[in-house]
Amino acid sequence: MGYAFVTFACYACGHVMMANPVRVPSVKDASGTRQPVCGPCMDRINTKRKDLGLPPHKIHADAYEACDESEVR
């Protein structure tokens, strides 16, 4: 059995992060493509969404951890 994670540059701040490839939070860019976002940036995005009366994006508890390789399609 193995584990899987994805390394990415946060779409919002550019910091390089690792995350669960199945559950990493993301937002859509101008073309509609989903882009990964780090935890601190997701917290800021969700604060802004709440201020605007919008529901926050869901962040899974294991979003920034490796997952079992069998979860990756």
C-alpha positions as YAML, in Angstrom:
chain: A
units: angstrom
residues:
- id: 1
  name: MET
  ca: [0.00, 0.00, 0.00]
- id: 2
  name: GLY
  ca: [1.21, 3.49, -0.80]
- id: 3
  name: TYR
  ca: [0.22, 7.08, -0.33]
- id: 4
  name: ALA
  ca: [-0.34, 9.91, -2.79]
- id: 5
  name: PHE
  ca: [-0.13, 13.67, -2.59]
- id: 6
  name: VAL
  ca: [0.06, 16.51, -5.08]
- id: 7
  name: THR
  ca: [2.57, 19.34, -5.02]
- id: 8
  name: PHE
  ca: [1.23, 22.64, -6.31]
- id: 9
  name: ALA
  ca: [1.74, 26.39, -6.30]
- id: 10
  name: CYS
  ca: [-1.22, 28.06, -4.61]
- id: 11
  name: TYR
  ca: [-3.32, 29.90, -7.17]
- id: 12
  name: ALA
  ca: [-3.85, 32.82, -4.79]
- id: 13
  name: CYS
  ca: [-0.40, 33.39, -3.23]
- id: 14
  name: GLY
  ca: [2.02, 31.22, -5.20]
- id: 15
  name: HIS
  ca: [3.45, 29.31, -2.23]
- id: 16
  name: VAL
  ca: [4.35, 25.70, -3.00]
- id: 17
  name: MET
  ca: [2.27, 23.25, -0.96]
- id: 18
  name: MET
  ca: [1.42, 19.56, -0.76]
- id: 19
  name: ALA
  ca: [-2.13, 18.27, -0.49]
- id: 20
  name: ASN
  ca: [-4.51, 15.38, -0.90]
- id: 21
  name: PRO
  ca: [-5.03, 15.13, -4.69]
- id: 22
  name: VAL
  ca: [-8.68, 14.17, -4.23]
- id: 23
  name: ARG
  ca: [-9.68, 16.76, -1.62]
- id: 24
  name: VAL
  ca: [-7.46, 19.82, -2.10]
- id: 25
  name: PRO
  ca: [-9.68, 22.94, -2.07]
- id: 26
  name: SER
  ca: [-9.82, 24.89, -5.29]
- id: 27
  name: VAL
  ca: [-11.43, 27.89, -6.94]
- id: 28
  name: LYS
  ca: [-12.28, 28.53, -10.59]
- id: 29
  name: ASP
  ca: [-10.09, 30.88, -12.60]
- id: 30
  name: ALA
  ca: [-11.42, 33.24, -15.28]
- id: 31
  name: SER
  ca: [-11.63, 30.39, -17.81]
- id: 32
  name: GLY
  ca: [-13.52, 28.13, -15.40]
- id: 33
  name: THR
  ca: [-10.58, 25.81, -14.70]
- id: 34
  name: ARG
  ca: [-10.28, 24.68, -11.08]
- id: 35
  name: GLN
  ca: [-7.08, 25.88, -9.41]
- id: 36
  name: PRO
  ca: [-5.69, 24.58, -6.06]
- id: 37
  name: VAL
  ca: [-5.53, 26.92, -3.07]
- id: 38
  name: CYS
  ca: [-3.52, 26.61, 0.17]
- id: 39
  name: GLY
  ca: [-5.13, 26.55, 3.61]
- id: 40
  name: PRO
  ca: [-4.33, 30.14, 4.70]
- id: 41
  name: CYS
  ca: [-5.66, 31.52, 1.41]
- id: 42
  name: MET
  ca: [-8.81, 29.38, 1.66]
- id: 43
  name: ASP
  ca: [-9.37, 30.83, 5.15]
- id: 44
  name: ARG
  ca: [-9.14, 34.37, 3.70]
- id: 45
  name: ILE
  ca: [-11.40, 33.46, 0.78]
- id: 46
  name: ASN
  ca: [-14.00, 31.95, 3.11]
- id: 47
  name: THR
  ca: [-13.91, 35.04, 5.36]
- id: 48
  name: LYS
  ca: [-14.63, 37.23, 2.33]
- id: 49
  name: ARG
  ca: [-17.41, 34.88, 1.20]
- id: 50
  name: LYS
  ca: [-19.04, 35.04, 4.64]
- id: 51
  name: ASP
  ca: [-18.80, 38.85, 4.61]
- id: 52
  name: LEU
  ca: [-20.63, 38.81, 1.26]
- id: 53
  name: GLY
  ca: [-23.33, 36.50, 2.60]
- id: 54
  name: LEU
  ca: [-22.09, 33.52, 0.58]
- id: 55
  name: PRO
  ca: [-21.52, 30.04, 2.00]
- id: 56
  name: PRO
  ca: [-17.88, 29.15, 2.66]
- id: 57
  name: HIS
  ca: [-16.10, 26.57, 0.52]
- id: 58
  name: LYS
  ca: [-15.93, 23.23, 2.31]
- id: 59
  name: ILE
  ca: [-12.43, 22.23, 3.41]
- id: 60
  name: HIS
  ca: [-12.02, 18.52, 4.20]
- id: 61
  name: ALA
  ca: [-10.15, 17.69, 7.41]
- id: 62
  name: ASP
  ca: [-7.54, 15.77, 5.39]
- id: 63
  name: ALA
  ca: [-7.29, 18.23, 2.50]
- id: 64
  name: TYR
  ca: [-3.62, 18.96, 3.11]
- id: 65
  name: GLU
  ca: [-2.48, 15.42, 3.93]
- id: 66
  name: ALA
  ca: [-1.52, 12.46, 1.76]
- id: 67
  name: CYS
  ca: [-4.26, 9.97, 0.86]
- id: 68
  name: ASP
  ca: [-4.24, 6.24, 0.25]
- id: 69
  name: GLU
  ca: [-3.13, 5.57, -3.33]
- id: 70
  name: SER
  ca: [-6.36, 3.64, -3.98]
- id: 71
  name: GLU
  ca: [-8.35, 6.92, -3.72]
- id: 72
  name: VAL
  ca: [-6.64, 8.42, -6.78]
- id: 73
  name: ARG
  ca: [-8.35, 7.64, -10.07]
...
